[in-house]
Amino acid sequence: MRITFLGTGTSQGIPVIACDCVVCRSNDQHDKRLRTSVWIQAHGKSFVIDTGPDFRQQMLRADVHNLDAAIFTHQHKDHTAGLDDIRAFNHRQLMDIPLYGRQEVLNQIKTEFAYAFSEKRYPGVPHFSLHPIENEPFDIEGVEVIPIEVMHHKLPVYGYRIGDFTYITDCNYISEEEQEKIKGSQVLVLDTLQKEPHLSHFTLSQALDLIDKLNVPQAYLTHMSHKLGLHAVVESELPPHVHLSYDGLVLDL
């Protein structure tokens, strides 16, 4: 399995528009973060988790030529807004691209991209097939995906486990029952917005506490805001088995 981090920033990305903080002014490419998403290549198949506003740029930068499905964590714009650009894969592969997510997420997509679902569709609009999922394992092209329900304040969000890899973004609470699904993972990617308390995201200390509790060998933090601090500084403060992810990072499992 190969994991490519397409974006590792929060909803505004880094740099933030009109911000002059030290992180947004940094020349370190590790501090340039598009909206959070990953590309997963497993058993000869190609999936993305979320299609945020930077989806086109991310696909070009990662040189993605084939896409078997898109999997959604939740319906917020920073995770869905780039979906129109999936039509490039429609044209290349001559197929509808399968979308997997909670029914509420798919309903939101149908509303926001209504032109793609109308009876009389304009030529060239994206084409999707919708696949509602619930909190139980499902199969995409022979690859098992295990949802992990977490809470993003009061909004249910799905993280996902594929083999020994677990990916969880946008959350500040994971029940004991759902934590059991994470145990045994070799790599955990976990939401970490900033150091100060936040209504709907894990802080750095909360994420580190959970990583220790779950005893995962390797962990990578994602969905980071400019308030977390400079990549090089924060990275130097972390335990040896925990790292900040960054755009373009590739993991081979």
C-alpha positions, 0 to 999 in steps of 0.5 A: 500500500502507498499513501500520498498526502495530498493536503495536510492543512485545515479549512483555510489552508496555509498560508491563510489569506491576508495573514502575516504570521510567521507560519504563513510567511515561512519559506519552508515548503513543509509549511505550505499546506493545501486542504486535507486529503490523501491518495491511497494505492492498494492492491492495484487500485487507486482511491482518494479520501475527500476532494477538497477545494484543491483537488485539481491541483493535488491530482496534477501535483501527485500525477494521478492518472486513474481513480477507482473511487472517492471516499468521503469523511463528511460533508464540509466544503473543505472536503467536498468542494473540488468534486467537479474536477473528478470529470477528468477521470470520467473522460479518461476512464469512460466510467462514472466515478463511485463515491462512498460516504454516509447518506447525509454526505451523499445528499449534500453532494447531490445538493451542491452539485445538482447539475451533475444529477439533473435529468437533462445534464449539460455535456461535460458535467461530472458523472458519479455513482453513489454508494451509501455506507454505514458504520460497518466494513465495505468493499471497494474493488476487492479492498476492505474499508472499515469506517471508524465513527468519530465526532466533529463537535456534534457532527458524525464523521468517518475515519477509515482503516484499510489494512494496517493504515488508519486515517482520521480527520476532523474530530475531537472525540472517539468512543472507546468502542471505535478506538478498538477498531484502530488498535493494531494499526501500524500507522495512524493519521490523526487530526491535530488542529492547534495547541489551544483548546478547540470546539471540534478538533483535537489539540496537539496534547489531546492527539498525543495522549490518544496516540499513546493510549492506542500504542500505535508504532507510527503516527502522523498528524494532519489537518493542521492550522497555522496556529500549531506553529512552524513545521520544523519547530513542532516536529522537533518537539514530538516523540520519535514515533510521531511526526507532522505530515506534510503535502507530498509525503509518501508512505509505503506500508 
